[in-house]
Amino acid sequence: MRLTVLQNIKANNLQDFITFWARLYSYPNEQQYIRLISKDQFDMNDIIELYAWKNGKRLSKSNQNSLSIKIISKIGLINMFKSSPDFSLVNFKSDFENVSAVWKVFLLHIIQPDKYPMYDQNVHRAFLFINNENYSGVSNKSMSNRVKEQFYFKRYMSFIKNNDIENLRELDKSLFAFGQFINIKNQFTLLD
């Protein structure tokens, strides 16, 4: 049996926070993500598998249709972006303007995983918390796509650049785990 004990300690710096919370990250089929994200080029099934992984389960029929129309239909463009040394974020945003914010950022991540971290409500919530901002209303339904994209591209990416964060995957894991934790009702009583 593997049990985790949390202690009420303060991280001395961002790297200590990342190291601690990344250890607590848990997500199904992580090996599938690792296998697929390292590919030089994607095929249709790779994209489907990656989005199912991100979703945490098989995609619904409507999500599969949306994925096919808005993303998979542009597999050539995705692979061109993935292999291009001159990746253009402006062109990417234009070519995928009709994709929801979380899916768009995930696509950006799978194209350029060493440059663009993942984003979801857990990351958003954790970011607000560590910056002493109100995080209680953060959910996928409470924010528009515009708000999510502005947050990601302006605030979150600036935060990464200003803090010279090199291992984006560890940052992803830590903010995801911490964001889940602070979303649990009465979580702070665990730390008393």
BELWO-V315772 format. One line per field, one symbol per residue. phi: phi as a letter, one per 40 degrees, with the letter a starting at -180 (. if undefined). psi: psi as a letter, one per 20 degrees, with the letter a starting at -180 (. if undefined). Layout:
phi->???
psi->???
This chain:
phi->.bbbbcbcbbccaccccccccccccaacfdccddccccccbbbdcccdcccccdcgadccdcccccccccbccbdccdcccccccbdbcccdcccbcccddccccccdcccbccbbccaaccccccdcdcbfbcbcccacccbcdcccccdcccccccdccccfcccccccdcccccccccccccgccccbc
psi->poqppqqnqpqhrhhggggghhhipppqkhhgggghhiqhqqrghggggghhghhjrqqrghhgggggghghikhggghgghipilpohggghghkhjpqgghghgggghgmhihorrpahggggggggijlrpihjorhiiqrhggggggghggghgggghjlpgnhhhgggghggghggiippkhihhj.
